[in-house]
Structures are given as structure tokens and as C-alpha cells.
Amino acid sequence: MTNDLQVDGPWYPFFCESLKKRHPFAFSRWGDGEFACLLKRAGHNCDGHDYFPLLGDKLGDILMARPEYFIGMQPKAMRDMGDEINDWLMDNRCDDLAWIGADVFHNESQIERLSLFFDAVRDREVRAVGPYWMRFMPTDLMQFDLEPVNEKNCWTQHDDVLDRIEERFVANTVILFCCGMMSNVLIDELYKRHGDDVTLVDMGSVLSPYCGVNNRRYMEKMKCE
């Protein structure tokens, strides 16, 4: 069951060490938005991304195919809709998936310890998929090439974004995803195409306060100079 999350493992240092040593991996985060979309709820997530039916189908297909990479379950999702999530996983024969906690990077950022991550990618070629304001990331923290997407409903850009990533694909790069529920789909697609030739990391909203955007309540107290 997803209630038994491996949240106490040393995932943050493991991921940072893998980045530093250029050991590829993929990690996608599954929160209340992803599961609400998968479960065909109406409405949108906290960032204003609508729950598109096709996106929900894609998310369900990913889990039913049993991903071979790291998948993170958000504790909030389990608190808010744990019974529904567990029922769906059981009904679709994927209730034994190996989940880790989704907030690996978010927890460290909240206590202002994201420096280990920034150090780990300092000498890597990094690309990011996210909204325009990611251009305001201080270059002394991290440098990357940005593939810009709409701040809301970027799922409508999926095909174009995937094509852009592929057109400029370079092996052994790090691609960071900050594009809502589309992140999960892009990570799955790129992992299937490129596997160990790329590192794919779902960052969620973790980088926003470093770009001057506080879109989560806990970020208001952070010092991100």
C-alpha cells in the first residue's frame, strides 16, 4: 500500500551524489493534482492547470505500466485522498509499486539546504522546462537553458515542448521539470526514449522562490538570496 512510503531513506544525498557523479536517474512526483486528474475530477490543481481528460489517461497509463524509475508520492495526496488513491491502485493492479516520498527536494529547500543540489549541478549541462520567470534564477546558484512553457495549462503545449526537447537533445544532460502535471508525462516519454542517457528530475515548485516567485505558503518565510 502507498501508506508505507520510504520517506526516511537518504534520498536527497543519494540524488545529489548521483547528479555530481553523473549517474543518470529519473524521478517524477505524484501529488494531489496528478491523482485528481487521473481520477477524472473536474477543476484544476493549485497552480491553475486544468484536469484534462487525456492528461488523466496518460497519467494512469504511466502507473499501470509500472515505471522502472523513481516515483514519489506526496504525503498531502495521501492525507487528502488516500482511500481513493489506494482503491485505484488496487483496481489497476499496481498497489505494490515502490514509492518514495515526493518532497525530497522540497523538504531540504524549506530548511534552506538546497545548496547541496546547486553544487551537484554546477558543472553539469542543465536544461529546464518551466514558466518564463525561471529566467530570473540567479546564475551564481544555477545556470540552465530554459524551454519556456505557459504558466497555466501548459499541457496544451505538450507536443511542441517534446519536439523542442528532442531537437536539441544531448546525451548526459540534466533536464529539470517545473511544468505541473505535464512533467510526469514528459519524464516517462523521455525515459522510454533515452533511458540512461539523460537525468530527468521533477522539481515541482521547489525552484520558484529562488526565482522570486513565492507560490507556496511556506516559501514566504524562506531567505533565498
C-alpha positions as CSV (number, residue, x, y, z in Angstrom):
1,M,0.0,0.0,0.0
2,T,1.1,3.6,-0.6
3,N,0.8,4.4,3.1
4,D,4.2,2.7,3.7
5,L,6.3,5.3,2.0
6,Q,10.1,5.1,2.0
7,V,10.4,8.7,3.2
8,D,13.2,8.1,5.7
9,G,15.8,6.9,3.2
10,P,18.7,9.1,2.3
11,W,17.1,10.1,-1.0
12,Y,18.3,13.7,-1.1
13,P,22.0,13.0,-0.6
14,F,21.6,10.0,-3.0
15,F,20.1,12.1,-5.7
16,C,22.7,14.9,-5.2
17,E,25.6,12.4,-5.3
18,S,24.2,10.9,-8.4
19,L,24.0,14.3,-10.1
20,K,27.5,15.1,-9.1
21,K,29.0,11.8,-10.2
22,R,26.9,11.9,-13.5
23,H,25.0,8.7,-12.6
24,P,21.7,9.1,-14.6
25,F,18.3,8.6,-12.9
26,A,14.7,9.7,-13.4
27,F,12.3,10.9,-10.7
28,S,8.7,12.0,-11.0
29,R,6.4,13.4,-8.3
30,W,2.8,12.3,-7.8
31,G,0.6,14.7,-5.8
32,D,-3.0,15.5,-5.2
33,G,-3.2,17.3,-8.6
34,E,-1.9,14.3,-10.6
35,F,-4.3,11.9,-8.8
36,A,-7.2,14.2,-9.1
37,C,-6.6,14.4,-12.8
38,L,-6.1,10.6,-13.0
39,L,-9.3,10.1,-11.1
40,K,-11.2,12.3,-13.6
41,R,-12.1,15.0,-11.1
42,A,-13.3,18.3,-12.5
43,G,-11.4,21.6,-12.0
44,H,-7.7,22.3,-11.7
45,N,-4.8,22.0,-9.4
46,C,-3.4,24.6,-7.1
47,D,-1.4,26.3,-9.9
48,G,-4.4,26.6,-12.1
49,H,-3.6,23.7,-14.5
50,D,-6.9,22.2,-15.7
51,Y,-7.5,18.4,-15.3
52,F,-7.6,17.5,-19.0
53,P,-9.1,14.0,-19.6
54,L,-6.3,13.0,-22.0
55,L,-3.8,14.0,-19.4
56,G,-5.6,11.9,-16.8
57,D,-5.5,8.9,-19.2
58,K,-1.7,9.4,-19.8
59,L,-1.0,9.6,-16.0
60,G,-3.0,6.4,-15.4
61,D,-1.2,4.6,-18.2
62,I,2.2,5.5,-16.7
63,L,1.4,3.9,-13.4
64,M,-0.2,0.9,-14.9
65,A,2.9,0.3,-17.0
66,R,4.9,0.1,-13.7
67,P,7.7,2.7,-14.2
68,E,11.3,1.5,-13.8
69,Y,12.4,4.8,-12.4
70,F,11.9,6.6,-9.0
71,I,8.3,7.7,-8.3
72,G,7.5,9.9,-5.4
73,M,4.1,10.0,-3.6
74,Q,3.2,13.4,-2.0
75,P,2.1,12.9,1.7
76,K,-0.6,15.6,1.2
77,A,-2.1,13.5,-1.6
78,M,-2.4,10.6,0.8
79,R,-3.8,12.7,3.6
80,D,-6.5,14.3,1.3
81,M,-7.4,11.3,-0.9
82,G,-5.5,8.3,0.3
83,D,-8.5,5.9,0.2
84,E,-9.3,6.8,-3.4
85,I,-5.7,6.5,-4.5
86,N,-5.3,3.1,-2.9
87,D,-8.5,1.9,-4.4
88,W,-7.4,3.0,-7.9
89,L,-4.0,1.4,-7.5
90,M,-5.6,-1.9,-6.3
91,D,-8.2,-1.9,-9.0
92,N,-5.4,-1.4,-11.6
93,R,-3.0,-4.0,-10.1
94,C,-0.3,-1.5,-9.2
95,D,-0.8,-1.3,-5.5
96,D,2.7,-2.8,-4.9
97,L,4.6,0.0,-6.7
98,A,7.8,1.1,-4.9
99,W,7.1,4.7,-3.9
100,I,9.4,7.1,-2.2
101,G,8.4,10.4,-0.7
102,A,7.7,13.1,-3.3
103,D,9.1,16.0,-1.3
104,V,12.8,15.0,-1.4
105,F,13.9,18.4,-2.6
106,H,11.1,20.5,-1.2
107,N,11.9,19.4,2.4
108,E,15.5,20.4,2.0
109,S,14.6,23.7,0.4
110,Q,12.2,24.6,3.2
111,I,15.0,24.4,5.7
112,E,17.3,26.2,3.3
113,R,19.6,23.3,2.5
114,L,19.2,23.2,-1.3
115,S,22.9,24.2,-1.7
116,L,23.9,20.6,-2.0
117,F,21.7,20.3,-5.1
118,F,23.0,23.5,-6.6
119,D,26.6,22.3,-6.0
120,A,25.8,19.0,-7.6
121,V,24.6,20.5,-10.9
122,R,27.1,23.3,-11.1
123,D,29.3,21.6,-13.6
124,R,26.6,19.8,-15.5
125,E,24.8,20.8,-18.7
126,V,21.3,21.6,-17.5
127,R,18.0,22.3,-19.2
128,A,14.8,23.3,-17.5
129,V,11.2,23.1,-18.7
130,G,9.1,25.7,-16.9
131,P,7.5,29.2,-17.0
132,Y,9.2,32.4,-18.1
133,W,10.1,33.5,-14.6
134,M,12.6,30.7,-14.3
135,R,14.8,33.1,-16.3
136,F,15.3,35.0,-13.1
137,M,17.2,32.2,-11.4
138,P,20.4,33.8,-10.0
139,T,23.3,32.5,-12.1
140,D,25.5,32.0,-9.1
141,L,23.0,29.4,-7.9
142,M,22.4,27.5,-11.1
143,Q,22.6,28.0,-14.8
144,F,20.4,26.3,-17.4
145,D,18.8,26.6,-20.8
146,L,15.1,27.2,-20.4
147,E,12.4,25.6,-22.5
148,P,9.6,28.0,-21.7
149,V,6.0,26.9,-21.2
150,N,2.8,28.7,-20.3
151,E,2.3,29.4,-16.6
152,K,-1.1,27.7,-16.8
153,N,-2.4,24.8,-18.9
154,C,1.0,24.1,-20.4
155,W,-0.4,20.6,-21.2
156,T,-1.8,22.2,-24.4
157,Q,1.9,22.7,-25.5
158,H,2.9,19.1,-24.8
159,D,3.7,18.0,-28.4
160,D,5.6,21.2,-29.2
161,V,7.6,21.0,-25.9
162,L,8.6,17.4,-26.5
163,D,9.7,18.2,-30.1
164,R,11.8,21.1,-28.8
165,I,13.5,18.9,-26.2
166,E,14.2,16.2,-28.8
167,E,15.5,18.6,-31.4
168,R,18.2,19.8,-29.0
169,F,18.7,16.6,-27.1
170,V,22.3,16.0,-25.9
171,A,23.2,12.8,-24.0
172,N,24.3,13.1,-20.4
173,T,22.4,16.3,-19.7
174,V,20.2,17.0,-16.7
175,I,16.6,18.1,-17.5
176,L,14.6,19.7,-14.7
177,F,10.8,19.8,-15.0
178,C,8.7,22.6,-13.4
179,C,5.7,22.3,-15.6
180,G,2.9,20.8,-13.5
181,M,1.3,17.5,-14.3
182,M,2.9,17.5,-17.8
183,S,6.2,16.8,-16.1
184,N,5.2,13.3,-15.3
185,V,4.3,12.6,-18.9
186,L,7.4,14.1,-20.4
187,I,9.7,12.3,-17.9
188,D,8.1,9.0,-18.8
189,E,8.3,9.6,-22.5
190,L,11.9,10.7,-22.4
191,Y,12.9,7.9,-20.1
192,K,11.5,5.4,-22.5
193,R,13.3,7.0,-25.4
194,H,16.7,7.7,-23.8
195,G,16.9,5.7,-20.6
196,D,20.4,6.0,-19.1
197,D,21.5,8.8,-21.5
198,V,19.8,11.5,-19.5
199,T,18.9,12.5,-16.0
200,L,15.2,13.6,-15.5
201,V,14.1,15.4,-12.4
202,D,10.6,16.6,-11.4
203,M,11.3,19.7,-9.3
204,G,7.7,20.7,-8.9
205,S,7.6,24.2,-7.4
206,V,10.9,23.9,-5.5
207,L,12.8,26.4,-7.6
208,S,10.2,29.2,-7.7
209,P,11.3,31.1,-4.5
210,Y,14.9,31.3,-5.9
211,C,13.4,33.0,-9.0
212,G,11.5,35.5,-6.8
213,V,8.1,33.7,-7.1
214,N,6.5,32.5,-3.8
215,N,3.7,30.3,-4.9
216,R,3.5,28.2,-1.8
217,R,2.7,29.4,1.7
218,Y,5.9,28.0,3.3
219,M,8.1,29.9,0.8
220,E,7.1,33.3,2.3
221,K,9.5,32.7,5.3
222,M,12.4,31.5,3.2
223,K,15.6,33.5,2.5
224,C,16.7,32.7,-1.0
225,E,19.3,35.3,-1.6
